[in-house]
Amino acid sequence: MGTFSIWHWLIVLLIVVMVFGTKKLKNMGSDLGGAVKGFKDGMKDGGTAADDTATKPPAGQVGNQASVDKTTIDVEAKQKS
């Protein structure tokens, strides 16, 4: 009773196919495969993309980037009420 035999897994597979249908399972499989492929491509290209975005200022940053020293940290101060 502690482990499942091959017959248990075949019955579960049969129920899943009956509930979802083969076409929907095929579409889900291809979507999952595409997502994994996209993730692998993103991880492969991740090192070069991170270097490109490091030189661009974040969206909403105030001030001229050319006049700011590289060691200066630009923050916005808020007063407590």
C-alpha positions in Angstrom: 0.0 0.0 0.0 3.0 2.3 0.5 4.0 2.5 -3.1 2.0 2.8 -6.3 2.3 0.0 -8.9 2.2 0.5 -12.7 -1.5 -0.3 -12.7 -2.3 2.6 -10.4 -0.5 5.0 -12.7 -2.2 3.6 -15.8 -5.6 4.1 -14.2 -4.7 7.7 -13.2 -3.5 8.3 -16.8 -6.7 6.9 -18.2 -8.8 9.1 -16.0 -6.7 12.2 -16.9 -7.1 11.5 -20.7 -10.9 11.0 -20.2 -11.2 14.2 -18.3 -9.1 16.5 -20.5 -9.0 14.7 -23.8 -6.0 14.0 -26.0 -6.1 17.3 -28.0 -6.0 19.5 -24.9 -3.2 17.4 -23.4 -1.3 17.7 -26.6 -1.7 21.5 -26.6 -0.7 21.7 -22.9 2.4 19.6 -23.7 3.5 21.8 -26.6 2.9 25.0 -24.5 5.0 23.6 -21.7 7.7 22.6 -24.2 7.7 26.1 -25.7 7.9 27.7 -22.2 10.9 25.5 -21.3 12.6 26.3 -24.6 12.0 30.0 -24.0 13.4 29.8 -20.5 16.5 28.0 -21.7 17.1 30.6 -24.4 16.5 33.4 -21.9 19.1 31.8 -19.5 21.6 31.5 -22.4 21.1 35.1 -23.4 20.6 36.4 -19.9 24.3 37.4 -19.4 24.4 39.7 -22.4 21.0 41.2 -21.7 21.9 42.0 -18.1 25.0 43.9 -19.3 22.9 46.0 -21.7 20.3 47.0 -19.2 22.9 47.9 -16.6 24.0 50.9 -18.6 20.4 52.2 -19.1 18.9 54.3 -16.4 15.8 52.9 -14.7 12.4 54.2 -15.8 11.3 57.2 -13.8 14.8 58.3 -12.8 15.1 62.0 -12.3 18.1 64.0 -13.4 20.6 64.1 -16.2 22.6 60.9 -16.4 25.6 62.7 -18.0 26.0 65.1 -15.2 25.7 62.5 -12.4 28.9 61.1 -11.0 29.2 57.3 -11.2 29.6 57.0 -7.4 26.6 59.2 -6.6 23.4 57.5 -5.5 20.2 59.4 -6.6 17.4 59.0 -4.1 14.2 60.9 -3.4 13.8 62.1 0.2 10.3 62.0 1.8 9.3 63.9 4.9 7.5 62.2 7.7 4.1 63.6 8.5 
